[in-house]
Amino acid sequence: MGEMIRAMSTATKNWLFGIVFVAVAFLALFPPIYLTFSGAKPDVLGMPLSVFYMIGTGFLITVAVVALFLVEKARDELD
């Protein structure tokens, strides 16, 4: 896996993580998705579904940033 990451071109890495970040931003900022969950009654882990959705979105953003950091660390691109 490490060799595959090191062999990936910079343009491919940028496109891959660009798509991931756009998708997560779409989930976080597109109001109809959140509004769909805000009217739902079921609770997830004791929280309303809309609160769980926002916490989950924050978690996805965090995972994406950490993944980008780890890929750049493996490729020795950190300053």
Buried (B, 14 or more C-beta within 10 A) or exposed (E): EEEEBEEBEEEEBEEBBEEBBEEBEEBBEEEEBBEEBBEEEEEBEEEBBBBBBBEEBEEBBEEBBEEBEEBBEBBEEEE
